[in-house]
Amino acid sequence: MTVSNKSKVDLPMIIYYILLVASGWIAIYIADFHVDAVGFRHSNQQLWIVISSIVAIIILLLNKRFFIDFAYHYYVILMLVLVAVLLFGQEINGAKAWFQFGSFKIQPAEFAKIATCLALAKYLEAIDKPLHNHKDIIVALSIIAIPLLFVILQNDMGSALVYCSFFIPLYRQGFSPTLFFIAISAVLITIFTLKWGTPIMFLAIALIGLYQLVQLLNKRKKRLLWLLLIPLVLYIYLHYYQFPSVPNALLYSFIIYTLLLFIIVFNPNKRMITKKSIQKMMTFGAIISAIGLSFSLTYLFETLLQPHQKERILQVIGEANESYNIMHSKIAISLGGFSGQGFLEGTHTKLAYVPEQETDFIFTTIGETYGFLGSSFIIILFVLFMMRIITLAERQNAVFSRVYAYGVVAIFFFHFLINIGMVIGLLPVIGIPLPFFSYGGSSLLAFTILLFILIKLDTRREDRVI
């Protein structure tokens, strides 16, 4: 039986939304103001603000069951739309991710995030227990992976990266943090390997692995150490002298790990087969895999990535000259100084030196116009906004509402972090909008729907099943 007490709309969240949307429109107007004329984008965005406000009101008038009961339906429909855009979509800036009807464009991937968030919340509510079971984990990951795959096929890497944010609500529901550790480790290994080369990474990881091996082997360490070194030396010989272009590291790492595992499992001394020894073996196996990744990265980097993607990654780690976008983005922000050049006075903005300054690089407009003070205000506003979403998430009685809320804050956080990190040169340049600021009707409408579904769910936050 469901018991409910009607709650009010969360006023602070509405205020944050209005402040962010209004600040975003002002930023677009500034970016649209050039030396010779004023563009059309600010007026288009004004129309989308009106449309989004109407949609927000409609969402608040609907019953919350409208979003819960049909969550899977929305998901299936949006997956079909993602397939359709691959077949019939318009290619813009190298990404086939848009439907275009005359001058009107819409990007389904933005709305697919909402459908994925709803479907994931629906599934996690259905199992109603910590996410430990392998079957439950596979299903939950599949819900995320399907749209992720479609977006990758659209060549929209920015939107694809945001789907990784759904690991945050999974973690909140009891998902093991091991995968996060593996992902972060892989990123660090990639950075160090590309910047300083494989041998240094191999040496660092090998020293840790050798220590783990000595701890694991005990009395039989000499025999097993030789069994480790023989295939390792063989691999180094083959990789560097016979087949330097082929990434044999993963294959030989697997052979090494299999040999060690075989020896431990089938050793006559059964006392070696303990929980502690297995844990150490898994640790050592992870280290061997890290070595394999380090050796393979150069080949994978040169083979799988497009030239512009390689250039962006090398720019971030300081191994290539900054792109035109990043160079002028930094100049524009630095010209803002402490308090900014003033409203409509930014020279870089008026002369449109920064490409895409109304969309992906909108934060440069804020930095040049309002300086450190204005940039800090926007960043603090976003942080308070996301903290408020977490507050809403933690006060939900229903699993669906809590998971959905964490999905919402995860999406906003990834967009915020990646966009600003990209603009100031800390992250690679990828096409990803700053919520409520970047010009675009699809983006604004999608973020509005995403947020106001949460606000609607929060109005019935005291609903509980007894």
N, C-alpha and C positions, 0 to 999 in steps of 0.2 A: 504494500500500500504506500502511496506517495503522500507525504505530508509537506505542505508548502506554506510559506509566509511571504507575502508580497514585499519585495524590497524596492527601494528607489533607484533611479538611474544614478550612476556614480558621477557626481558633478565635477570633481577634480579631473577625471578622465576627459570629460567633455571640454573643460577649459584647456587642457593640454592639447587636445585635438585642434581647437580653434586657433590657439597660439601658433602651433606648428604650421597649419595650413595658411594662415595669414602671413606668417614670416616667409613661407615658401613662395607665396604669390608676389610679395615685395621683392624677393631675390630674383624671381623670373622677370619682373618688370625692369629691374636694374640691368640684368643681363641682356634684356631686349632693347635697351636704350643705347643706340649707337650715335656716332658723331653726326651723321647725315639724316637719320630718321629713327622712328620708333617702330619696332617689329610688331608682328601680329600674335606672338605666342602668349603674351600676358592676357590678351583678351580671350583667346581660346581656353587658357587655363581657368579664367574666370567662369566661363561657361561650364567647364568640368567641375568646378567647385560647387556650382549650383546643382548640377546633376548628382554629384556625390552626396550633397546635403539632403536632397530629396530621397535618395536611396537609403541614407542613414536613418531618416525618419520612418520610412517604410519598414526597415528591419526592426526598429524599436516597437512598431505596432504589431508585428507578427508574433505568433506563439513560439516559444523556444523549441517546442517539439518539431517545428517545421525544419529546423536545422539538424536535430538529432535523428529523427526517424528517417530522413531522406539523405543522410550523410553518404551512404554507399552509392546512392543514385547519382548524386552530384559528382562523385569521384569517377564513376564509369563514364558519365557524359563528358567530363573534361578530358579524360584519357582519349576518348574518341575524337574530341576536338583537336588534341595534340597530334593525333595521327593525321587528321584532315589538313592541318597546317603544313605538315611535311609534304603532303601531296599537292595542295592547292595554294599554299601560302606565298606571300611576297618576300623576296630576299632583300634585306636592308642591312648595309654594313657587314655583309658576309654571313648574316644569320637569317635563315629561312624560318622566321618566328612570328610573322605578322599576317593578318588578314587585312586587305586594303579594299575599301569600297569608295572609290573616288578619292577625296582628300581625307577621308576618315580611315584611321588605322586602329587595330586592336591587337593586343599581344596575349594570346590565351595562356601562356606560361605564368603570367602574373596571377590569373584566377585559379590555375591549377594548384598553386600553393595553398589556397584557401580550401579547396576540395580535399587535398592531401591531409591537411591539418584536421579537417572534420572526420575523414575516414579513419585516420590514426586514432583520434580520440574515441570514436565509436568502437573500434576494435579493442582498445585497451580497457574501455569500460566493460565490454562484454566478458573479458577474461577476469576482470576485477581481482587481480592478485599481482604481486611483484613479478616483474618480467624476468623469470629465471628459466622457464621451460624452453627447450630448444625449438619446439614447434611454434610456440608463440613468438619467439624472437625472429624466426624465419618469416613468418607471416607479416609481422610488423615491419621488418626490413624490406620486404617485397612491396608493401604499400608505398614506401619511400622510393624504392629503386625503379619502379615502373615509370613514373613521370620523369625521374632523373635521367633515365635512358632516352626517353623521347626528346627531352630538352637538349641533351648532348648531341643527338642526331640533328637537331636544328642548328647546331654550331653556336649555341648561345651559352657559352661557358659561365658567364656571370650568373644567370638564373640557375644554371645547374649547380653551381657552388652553394647557392642558398639552401638547396634541398638537404645539404649536410647538416643544417641547423636543427633538423628534426631529431637528431640524436640527443638534444637537450631534454625534450619531454620524455624520451625513452629512458634517459638516465634518471630523471625524477621519478619514474615508475619502477625503478629497481634494476635497470639494465647495468651490467657490469661495466666499470670504467676502463677495463682492459683495452677495449677497442680504441678509446680515446688516447690512451697511452701509446698504443701502437701507431696511431695516425700521427700524433705529435712527434714521436721518435722518427718516423719515416720522413716527415718534413724536415726535421733537424739534420738527419743524415743527408738528405738531398742538398740542403743549403751548404753544409760543410764540404761535401764531396765536390759540388760544382765550383765552390770558391777556392778550396785548398787542394783538391785532387784526391783520388782514391787512396794512394799509399798512406797519407796521414790518417784518413778515416780508418783504414784497415789496421794501422798500428794501434790506434786508440781503442777500437773495438776488440782487437785481438788480445790486448793486455787484460781487459776485463774478462774476456772469454777464457783466457789461460788461468786466471785466478779461480773462476768458477769451476773449471775442469779439475784443478788440483784439489779443490774442496770436495768434488764429487768422487774422484777416483780412489782416494785413500791408498791402500796398500798396492793396488794394481795400477797405479798411475803411470808407471814407466811403460808398461805394455800398451795401455790404451793411448798414452800420449804419442807413441810411435804410430799407432793406427790412425791417429788424428793427423799427424804431420805428413805421413806418406801421401795420402790423397791431396792434402793441401799443397805440398810441394809440386805434385803432379799437375794440379790445377794451375799454379803460378807459371809453370813451364809452358803448359799448353796455351794459356791465355796470352802471355806476353811474347812468346817466341814462335808459336805455331799458328794459332788462330786468334790474333789480336782483335779482330772485328766481331767475333762471336761471343755473346755474354754467357760463358760456361759457368759463371759463379753459382747461379742458383742450382744448376744440376749437380755440381760437385759438393755444394753445401748440403744438399739433400743426401748425397751418398755418405758424407761424413756423419751427418746426424743419424742416419739409418744404421750405420756401423756401430756407433756408440750405443744406440738404443738396443740393438740386437745383443750386444755384449752384456748390457745390464740385465736385460730380461732373461737371457738364457745362461747367465753365469751360475755355476754350481753353488756359489756362496749366496744363498737366498737372503741373507741378512742385508745384502746391498739393496734389495728391492723394498724400499721403504717409501713412505709418503714424502719424506724429506728429500730422498734421492731423486724421486720422480719430479718434484718441484724444481730441484736444481737442474735436472736434465732438460726440463722445459725452458728454464732460463737460458741455459747454454744453447739450446736449439734456437731460441730467439736471437741470441747474439750471432750465431752462425748465419741466420737468415739476414741479419743486418749487414754482415760482411758481404753476403751475396748481393744484397741490394746496392751497397756502395760500389762494388765492382761493376754492376750492370748498368748503373745510372748513365754513364757517359754514352753507351750504345743506345739506351732507350731515349735519352735526351736528344740525340742527333737523329734518331730514326722516326720517333712518333710525333714530335712537335713540329708545328709550322714555323717558318723563319721568324715571323712577328711574335709568336709566343715565346720562342727561345730568347729573343731580344728583350722582351719585357721581364722575364725571369732574371736574366743576366744584369739588367739595369738595377733591379731591386737589391741584388747581392753585391753591387758595385763592380761588376766585371764587364760593363759596357757603358757607353755614354748615355746620358739621360735622353729620353725621347723629347720631341718638340713639345708635346702636351705637358709633360711633367716639368720641363724647364720653365715654360711660361706660367704654369700653374704656381710654381714656387716663387717666381718673380712677382706675380700678382699678389700673392698672400704676403710676401715680405714688404711690398710697397704699402700695404695697409698699416704697417707699424703697430703702435699700441692702440690707437683710437680710430684708425681708418682714414681714408681720404675724403670721406663725406658722401652723402646721398647723391648719386648720379655723377660723381666726380672721379671715379676710378678710371685712369687712363687705359690700363690694359683691358678693362671690361668694355669701355666705349669703343676702343679700336678692334675689339674681337680678336685679340691675340691668342686667346686660349680656345682651341676647338671644343665644341660641345659644351660651351660654358652655360647653356640653359638647361642641360640635362645632366650628364654624368659628372661634369666639373662645376656644378652650381656652387659648391662650397668656396671656390676661388673668388666668386663674386662677393660672398659674405666677408671673406678675409680681407679683400682689398677695400671694400666699402666701409666696413665697421672695425677692421683691425682685430687685434688680440681680444679686446673687450667684447666685441660682437660675436666673434668666433666662439669664445668661451661661453657666452650666454646661450648660444644655440646648442653647444655640446652639453652644457648643464641641463638645458631644457629637455634634450633627448634622454639623458640619464635619468632625470626625475620621472619622465614619462614611462620609461621602461621599468623603473622601480615600482611605479604605481601599478603596472600590469602584474608584476610579481606579487604585490600585495593582494590584488584581486584574485590571482591564482590560488594563493594559500588560504583564502577564506571561503573557497568553494567546498560544498559538501559532496557534490557529485563528481565522480571520477572524470566523466566526459568534460565537464566545464574546466576542471583543473588541468587536464592534459591539453585541451584546446588553448587555454590561457598560456601555458608554457610554450606551446607551438607558436603562438602569436609573438611573444616576447623574443623567442629565438629568431624568428624571421626578421623582426625589426632590428635586433642586435647585429645580425650578420650584415644586413644592408648598411646600417650605420657604420659599423667597424670597417667593412671592406671599402665603402665609398670614400670615407674620409682618409683612411689609410692609403688608398690609391692616389687621391688628390695631393697629398703631401709627400708622396714618393716612398712610402714605407711598404707598399704592396704593389703587385703587378697591375697594370692598367687593364681592367676588364669592364665590360658594359654592365653596370649595375647602378640603379638610381638611388638617390638619397630620399627616403620616405617623406612625402608631403612637400618636398622642395623641388626635385627634378621635374622639368616640364614633361608632361605626358598624361593623357586622359586615362589610359589603361592602368598606369601605375597609381595615380591618385584614387581612382575608383576602387581598385583592388585593395589597396591599403585601408580605405574607408570601410569597405565591406568586412574585411578581416577584423578590424578593430570593433566595429559596431555589433557584430555577432557576439563578440566577447562581452560588450557592455550589456547586450540583451540577456545573455546567459547569466550575467552577474545580478540582474534585477530579480532573478529567482535563485539566488545563491543558497538560500536556506532550504531549498527542496532537498529532501532526503528520502531514502527508501527504508522502511522499518518492517 
